[in-house]
């Protein structure tokens, strides 16, 4: 795992109330989230980003990931979606994912 990707997932987890031990890691994750994710998912992770009007489908509300997963934040699934191991149509194909190789 790269430090940047771990920071991004931890920052994202922070949006849904998961405790983070190191504030500096959370700050790195928040910066990565703001730069790469907030445009669609919104600053608060509720799927209300500035780019949503340009998209065909509804952007998921990230703040309910744990609630929708029996109270457990799905860290591995989120990680795999961000780094491209798990393909999401909205994030692009594996040949040219929306973030390129930034989070590998």
Buried (B, 14 or more C-beta within 10 A) or exposed (E): EEEBBBBBBBBBBBBBEBEBEEEEBBBBBBBBBEEBBBBBBBBEBBBBBEEBEEEEEEBBBBBEBBEEEEEEBBBEEBBBBBBBEBEEEEBBEEEEBEBEEBBB
